[in-house]
Amino acid sequence: MNTKKVIQTVNAYFNVDIIKHDRKITTVKARNIFCHLLRESGLSFHEIGDAINRGHQSAMHSINTVHEQAESYADDIATIRDILDLDEEMPINPGSVKAILSAVESDDLAYDHKFFMLRGFLEGHLKG
């Protein structure tokens, strides 16, 4: 999993900067999800902490928080995973653009999830 891409996706989804030393609840939640996703991908606590300019203890605490409060994190984690998976599956080409628009038009996703999927895709692929 590309650490920079996960940072960009989580930051865009929550409209925060997880690298900043900020204790606002939205930033903390975003940082916790970032740590959780990277741990799932096999990174060590030290590598995760380094990615967000924190120690390994902070990464461990974030991951434990996600596990303890799994229900309140589940929807956001699933959506961010979908965005990241979609990004990996769809290199930019005309067919990809049609596919993402079809996914966004689907009735299976909530409006806010559709917006973040499209926004993440476009920011990641269409910037010069």
Disulfide bonds with the S-S distance in Angstrom:
none
